[in-house]
Amino acid sequence: MQLRRNHIRLQKIRHIFITHLHGDHYFGLMGLITSLHLLGRDAELHIYADHKLEEIINMHLEASQTTLKYPLVFHAIDPGKTAVILDSKTVRVSTIPMKHGFPTCGFLISEKEGKSNIRKDFLEGKTFENKDYIHIKNGGDYVDPEGKVYPNAEITTPPKQPRSYAYCTDTAYNEAIVPIIQNVDLLYHEATFMDDRAADAEAKFHSTASQAAMIAKKAGAGKLLIGHYSARYKDLDGLLSEAQEIFPNTVLAEDGFTISL
């Protein structure tokens, strides 16, 4: 329901990453898996999680006598280790061990550097074969039919700076993650409590808003997004203020909120 409400196309989802097996982080997964089945999906769906989740999924499918119409590919991960779990043409996804008193990891999504862009004004009035586009985007010079050479640097513009996003929840304050997420463009970090409940945060392996901000500051993050608030907070301004005192470029996560990088 939330995916549809926020205009996210279900069939475009290819990879799902589960931090840990507390119910609020995976109970909705079976509903999504079976909904995609009923919608006639045929493309692979990749799930990355603790190995026990595969047993849970298979138990549900067996109990409901459901044979999925699409391949469900499970990737077992070790929440206690930092490892690359997805390496595609465009992104690399790595695990980030969390401090939660329960096997939990966050995820670092790093965009790979793209190829140069061919200038539109150079393309005007010219006819290219596909091999010409590939050659130029791979850094080659262009030689026209008359033999004139166009240096690559003069006919292309640099690719956009690769972006990165770190998702860190549920976790107590843990400076060990700082080197892993250094200079990340956007950091999502849980902020369950305010400072007056720091003892609760420590006991329950969660973080305060100011602790989330300290991690962002130490990591040199571009922006901090805080969330996972305790239900006791009806007004979130206090959480935001405490974080902004340490890391001014902090915003609150709310349902349907989007950020452009």
C-alpha positions, 0 to 999 in steps of 0.5 A: 500500500505504501509503495503504491501510495508513493507511486513506486512501480512494483515491477521495477523492484529488482533487489531487496535488502533486509537489515535484520529479522525483527518483525518490523523490518521484514513482516511485509516482505511475504505480502510483497512477494506474493503480490508480485506473483499475483501481478504476473511478474516474471523477472527475477527478484533478489533478496539479501538477508540473514540466511534464516529468512530463506527458511521463513520465506520457503515455509510460507510458500510451502504452507500456502502451496504457492509456486511463484511465477518468477525466480526468487533468488536469495543471497545469504549475508553475514550481518557481522561482516563488511562485504560487497553483496552486489556489484552491478554495472552501476552500483556497489552495495556493501554491508555495514555491521550494526551494534544492536544486540542482535545480528543486524547490518546496514547497507552502503550503496555506492554509485559507480562512475559513469562514462563521459557525456557527448556534447549535444552541440557536437551531435547536431548535423552529424550521423553516427553509428552505434560503434562511434557512440561507444568509442567516444564514451569510452574515451576515444577521439572521433574521426569524421569521414573527411579524416578530421580528428575531434579530441575526446576532451573537446566533444564530451563533458565529464560524467556526474560525480558518483553518489552514495547512500548509507542506511544505518538502523537499528543500532546503538552509537558505533564509531566503528562504522565511520571509516566505512561510510566516510564522505557519504553523500546521504546518511540515514541513521536511526534516532530513536530517542532524545538525549534525556533518554540516552540510558534507554538508548544504550540499554536497547541498542538504539541511538539518540538524535545527537549521537546520529549527528555525531556519526554524520559529523565524524564521517563527513557526510553530506546530509543526515536523514534521521528516523526510527523515532520512538512512538513517545514523540508526537512532536519531532522538533526536539529530535531535529534540534538536538541533531542540528546542534551538532550536524546542521544539515539534518532533516527528518524522515517522514512517510513519502518524503523524497530527497534528490542528490 
